[in-house]
Amino acid sequence: MASTQVKILVPGNHLMVGLLGQRDELLRLIEEAFNGVHIVVRGNEITIDGDDAERVGQLFDELVLLLEQGQRLDAADVDRTIAMVKDDVSPTAVLTTEVLRSARGRTVRPKTAGQKRYTDAITNNTVTFGIGPAGTGKSYLAVALAVQSLQAHLVERIILTRPAVEAGERLGFLPGDIMAKVDPYLRPLYDALYDLVGPEGAQRLLERGTIEVAPLAFMRGRTLNRSFIILDEAQNTTPEQMKMFLTRIGFGSKAVVTGDVTQVDVQGGRSGLTGLQDVLGDVDDVAFVHLGRHDVVRHKIVADIVAAYERHGDSSPAS
């Protein structure tokens, strides 16, 4: 059977370096990802031969669109774009979605199809569960959407919480009052907040009480109206704590629950996140989004490490 041939005419030589990479490194990534495909570049014309020629042609079309919209491509971007094209997902539909512009002027966008499903679910549902391994952007994107909702006056405050589960060091041995003791557990949420609104902006919002960062135990007995509430590291809640948290949600509020069921540190292993989809999966306005190693957006080695742990059936590395 004759192989397919596809020709792509790139609109302008100025796009070629960004498309192919320095010394054609991005072109080699594409050739390696599609076995049996032969790519020839002459000027701004790209000729693709092989059984996967049409799919590779679609990939180049998508990459050109991203370049025309001002995005710069690196090896990680091209790897993620290849994965999306192979899954019949449009990379431009994913990578051009703007969640928030940070205090440093950087645009926060989903970088994978899974992250796009996650951000869409948060936007369209009252309660969203984001479940996946380290590096998939679960907490960061949730905080970004919380800040976006606050800026759009959709909510009046942001509440960031997580269980203070001891992992080798007892809280009683740590110095300071209760907030000082739990501060190390809440630090990842502070880090995301500082990155998105800047240290000074975050401090002002915290001092006004517009943003509250507190351990999960402080949620008991409260009703949270017009709030964007994020429960991080939810795999370390007990079933009782999870029920307590979910019943705090008041009118005009939105909640995001993030966690990784392979990293349960709670005593006895009774995680409030494990098996919860069986309980709440049929409840309207509740969404569960599962992220995987293909959604890891840290250094490539993180995805490789997650994959290695998955192959051996062990728990994932800490997020």
C-alpha positions as CSV (number, residue, x, y, z in Angstrom):
1,M,0.0,0.0,0.0
2,A,1.4,3.4,-1.0
3,S,2.2,5.7,1.9
4,T,0.5,9.1,2.2
5,Q,2.3,12.3,1.4
6,V,1.3,15.7,2.9
7,K,2.8,19.1,2.1
8,I,2.7,22.0,4.6
9,L,3.5,25.5,3.5
10,V,4.6,27.6,6.5
11,P,3.4,31.2,6.1
12,G,6.7,33.0,6.5
13,N,10.3,31.9,6.8
14,H,10.5,33.8,10.2
15,L,8.4,31.0,11.8
16,M,10.8,28.2,10.7
17,V,13.4,28.5,13.5
18,G,10.6,28.5,16.1
19,L,8.9,25.5,14.4
20,L,12.0,23.3,13.9
21,G,14.1,24.4,16.9
22,Q,17.7,25.2,17.1
23,R,19.7,22.8,15.0
24,D,16.3,21.1,14.1
25,E,16.0,19.7,17.7
26,L,12.1,20.0,17.6
27,L,12.0,18.4,14.1
28,R,13.9,15.4,15.4
29,L,11.5,15.1,18.3
30,I,8.6,14.9,15.9
31,E,10.3,12.3,13.7
32,E,11.1,10.1,16.7
33,A,7.5,10.3,17.9
34,F,6.1,9.0,14.6
35,N,7.9,5.9,13.5
36,G,8.1,5.4,9.7
37,V,7.4,9.1,8.9
38,H,10.0,10.9,6.7
39,I,10.0,14.7,6.8
40,V,11.9,16.9,4.3
41,V,12.2,20.7,4.8
42,R,12.9,23.0,1.8
43,G,12.7,26.7,2.6
44,N,9.3,27.1,4.2
45,E,7.8,23.9,2.6
46,I,7.5,20.8,4.7
47,T,6.9,17.4,2.9
48,I,5.8,14.5,5.1
49,D,5.7,10.9,3.8
50,G,4.4,7.8,5.7
51,D,1.3,6.2,7.1
52,D,1.0,8.9,9.8
53,A,1.7,11.8,7.4
54,E,-1.8,13.3,7.9
55,R,-1.5,13.3,11.6
56,V,2.0,14.8,11.5
57,G,0.7,17.4,9.0
58,Q,-2.0,18.3,11.6
59,L,0.7,18.6,14.2
60,F,2.6,21.1,12.1
61,D,-0.5,23.1,11.5
62,E,-1.2,23.3,15.2
63,L,2.4,24.3,16.0
64,V,2.3,27.0,13.3
65,L,-1.0,28.4,14.8
66,L,0.7,28.5,18.3
67,L,3.7,30.4,16.9
68,E,1.5,32.9,15.0
69,Q,-0.3,33.6,18.3
70,G,3.1,34.6,19.9
71,Q,3.9,31.4,21.8
72,R,7.4,30.1,21.9
73,L,7.9,26.4,21.6
74,D,10.4,24.2,23.5
75,A,10.9,20.5,23.6
76,A,8.4,20.0,26.5
77,D,5.7,22.0,24.6
78,V,6.2,19.9,21.5
79,D,6.1,16.6,23.5
80,R,2.8,17.7,25.0
81,T,1.4,18.8,21.6
82,I,2.4,15.5,20.1
83,A,0.5,13.6,22.9
84,M,-2.6,15.7,22.3
85,V,-2.6,15.2,18.6
86,K,-2.2,11.4,19.1
87,D,-5.2,11.6,21.4
88,D,-7.2,13.6,18.8
89,V,-7.2,16.7,20.9
90,S,-6.6,20.1,19.4
91,P,-3.5,21.6,21.1
92,T,-4.5,25.2,20.2
93,A,-7.9,24.7,21.9
94,V,-5.9,23.7,25.1
95,L,-2.8,25.9,25.0
96,T,-4.5,29.2,24.1
97,T,-7.0,29.1,27.0
98,E,-6.0,31.8,29.5
99,V,-6.8,31.2,33.1
100,L,-5.0,34.2,34.7
101,R,-2.3,36.7,34.1
102,S,0.0,36.6,37.1
103,A,1.5,39.6,39.0
104,R,4.7,39.1,37.0
105,G,2.8,39.3,33.7
106,R,3.0,35.6,32.9
107,T,-0.1,34.1,31.5
108,V,-1.3,31.0,33.3
109,R,-2.7,28.4,30.9
110,P,-3.5,24.7,30.9
111,K,-0.6,22.8,29.3
112,T,-2.2,19.4,28.7
113,A,-5.6,18.1,27.7
114,G,-6.1,16.8,31.2
115,Q,-5.4,20.2,32.7
116,K,-7.9,21.7,30.3
117,R,-10.5,19.2,31.4
118,Y,-9.7,20.1,35.0
119,T,-10.0,23.9,34.5
120,D,-13.2,23.4,32.6
121,A,-14.6,21.2,35.3
122,I,-13.8,23.8,38.0
123,T,-15.4,26.5,35.9
124,N,-18.6,24.5,35.3
125,N,-19.2,22.8,38.6
126,T,-19.7,23.7,42.3
127,V,-17.4,20.9,43.5
128,T,-14.5,19.5,41.5
129,F,-12.1,16.8,42.6
130,G,-8.7,16.9,40.9
131,I,-6.9,13.5,41.5
132,G,-3.4,12.8,40.1
133,P,0.3,12.4,40.8
134,A,2.9,15.0,41.6
135,G,3.6,17.8,39.1
136,T,0.2,17.8,37.3
137,G,-0.7,21.3,38.4
138,K,-3.7,20.3,40.6
139,S,-3.1,22.9,43.3
140,Y,-1.5,25.7,41.2
141,L,-4.3,25.8,38.7
142,A,-6.9,25.7,41.4
143,V,-5.3,28.7,43.1
144,A,-5.1,30.5,39.8
145,L,-8.8,29.9,39.2
146,A,-9.6,31.1,42.7
147,V,-7.7,34.3,42.1
148,Q,-9.5,34.8,38.8
149,S,-12.8,34.3,40.5
150,L,-11.9,36.8,43.2
151,Q,-10.8,39.4,40.6
152,A,-14.0,38.9,38.6
153,H,-16.0,39.4,41.9
154,L,-17.6,36.0,41.6
155,V,-16.6,35.3,45.2
156,E,-15.7,37.5,48.1
157,R,-12.8,35.5,49.6
158,I,-10.5,32.5,49.0
159,I,-10.0,29.8,51.6
160,L,-7.0,27.5,51.2
161,T,-6.8,24.5,53.5
162,R,-5.2,21.2,53.9
163,P,-4.9,18.5,56.7
164,A,-1.9,18.8,58.9
165,V,-0.8,15.2,58.9
166,E,2.4,14.4,60.7
167,A,4.9,12.7,58.5
168,G,7.8,11.7,60.7
169,E,7.9,14.8,62.9
170,R,5.3,15.5,65.6
171,L,3.6,18.9,65.7
172,G,4.1,19.1,69.4
173,F,7.9,19.2,68.9
174,L,7.7,22.1,66.4
175,P,8.2,25.7,67.8
176,G,5.5,28.4,68.0
177,D,1.7,28.6,68.3
178,I,-0.7,26.4,66.3
179,M,-0.5,28.5,63.2
180,A,3.3,28.4,63.3
181,K,3.2,24.6,63.8
182,V,1.0,24.0,60.7
183,D,2.7,26.7,58.5
184,P,5.1,24.2,56.9
185,Y,2.1,22.1,55.8
186,L,0.4,25.1,54.2
187,R,3.6,26.4,52.5
188,P,2.9,25.0,49.0
189,L,-0.4,27.0,48.9
190,Y,1.5,30.1,50.0
191,D,4.0,29.5,47.2
192,A,1.3,29.3,44.5
193,L,-0.4,32.4,45.9
194,Y,2.9,34.5,46.0
195,D,3.7,33.5,42.4
196,L,0.2,34.5,41.1
197,V,-0.4,37.8,42.9
198,G,3.1,38.7,44.2
199,P,4.3,38.6,47.8
200,E,3.0,42.1,48.6
201,G,-0.4,41.5,47.0
202,A,-0.7,38.2,48.8
203,Q,0.2,39.8,52.1
204,R,-2.4,42.6,51.6
205,L,-5.1,40.0,50.8
206,L,-4.2,37.8,53.8
207,E,-4.1,40.8,56.2
208,R,-7.6,41.9,55.0
209,G,-8.9,38.3,55.4
210,T,-9.8,38.2,51.7
211,I,-7.6,35.1,51.5
212,E,-7.5,32.8,54.4
213,V,-5.0,29.9,54.8
214,A,-5.8,27.5,57.6
215,P,-5.6,23.9,58.6
216,L,-8.6,21.7,57.9
217,A,-9.5,21.4,61.6
218,F,-10.3,25.1,61.6
219,M,-13.2,24.5,59.1
220,R,-15.4,22.6,61.6
221,G,-18.6,24.4,62.5
222,R,-18.3,27.0,59.7
223,T,-20.6,27.8,56.8
224,L,-18.6,29.3,53.9
225,N,-20.7,31.5,51.6
226,R,-19.4,33.3,48.4
227,S,-16.1,31.6,48.9
228,F,-13.7,29.8,46.6
229,I,-12.4,26.9,48.9
230,I,-9.5,24.7,48.0
231,L,-8.8,21.5,50.0
232,D,-5.3,20.4,49.1
233,E,-3.7,17.0,49.9
234,A,-7.1,15.6,50.4
235,Q,-5.9,12.0,50.4
236,N,-4.7,12.7,54.0
237,T,-8.3,13.5,55.3
238,T,-10.3,10.8,57.1
239,P,-13.8,10.0,55.7
240,E,-15.2,12.0,58.6
241,Q,-13.1,15.1,57.8
242,M,-14.0,14.9,54.1
243,K,-17.7,14.8,54.9
244,M,-17.2,17.7,57.4
245,F,-15.4,19.8,54.7
246,L,-17.9,19.1,51.9
247,T,-20.8,20.2,54.2
248,R,-19.2,23.6,54.9
249,I,-20.0,24.8,51.3
250,G,-22.5,27.6,51.4
251,F,-24.4,29.7,48.9
252,G,-22.4,31.2,46.0
253,S,-19.3,29.1,46.8
254,K,-17.1,26.8,44.8
255,A,-14.9,24.1,46.1
256,V,-11.9,22.3,44.6
257,V,-10.5,19.2,46.3
258,T,-7.0,18.0,45.2
259,G,-5.1,14.9,46.1
260,D,-3.2,11.8,45.1
261,V,-4.6,8.5,46.4
262,T,-1.2,6.9,46.1
263,Q,0.3,9.2,48.8
264,V,-1.9,8.4,51.8
265,D,-0.1,9.4,55.1
266,V,-3.2,9.4,57.3
267,Q,-3.0,6.9,60.2
268,G,-4.6,3.5,59.4
269,G,-4.8,4.4,55.7
270,R,-8.5,5.4,55.9
271,S,-8.4,8.1,53.3
272,G,-11.5,10.3,52.8
273,L,-10.6,10.6,49.1
274,T,-10.3,6.9,48.3
275,G,-13.6,5.5,46.9
276,L,-15.3,8.9,47.1
277,Q,-16.2,8.8,43.4
278,D,-18.4,5.8,44.1
279,V,-20.3,7.8,46.7
280,L,-20.6,11.2,44.9
281,G,-20.2,10.3,41.2
282,D,-23.9,10.6,40.5
283,V,-24.4,13.9,42.4
284,D,-25.2,16.9,40.1
285,D,-22.6,19.7,40.0
286,V,-19.8,17.5,41.3
287,A,-17.0,16.5,38.9
288,F,-14.1,14.1,39.2
289,V,-11.0,14.7,37.0
290,H,-8.2,12.2,36.9
291,L,-4.8,13.5,35.8
292,G,-1.9,11.2,34.9
293,R,1.7,11.2,34.1
294,H,1.0,12.7,30.7
295,D,-0.2,15.8,32.6
296,V,3.0,16.3,34.5
297,V,4.4,19.7,33.6
298,R,7.5,19.7,35.8
299,H,10.9,18.5,34.5
300,K,10.5,15.5,32.2
301,I,12.3,13.3,34.8
302,V,9.3,13.8,37.1
303,A,6.9,12.1,34.6
304,D,9.5,9.3,34.1
305,I,9.7,8.8,37.9
306,V,5.9,8.7,38.2
307,A,5.8,6.2,35.4
308,A,8.4,4.0,37.1
309,Y,6.5,4.0,40.3
310,E,3.3,3.1,38.5
311,R,5.0,0.2,36.8
312,H,6.2,-1.2,40.1
313,G,2.9,-0.6,41.9
314,D,4.4,1.6,44.6
315,S,3.2,4.9,45.9
316,S,4.2,8.0,44.0
317,P,6.8,10.4,45.1
318,A,5.7,13.4,47.2
319,S,4.1,16.3,45.4
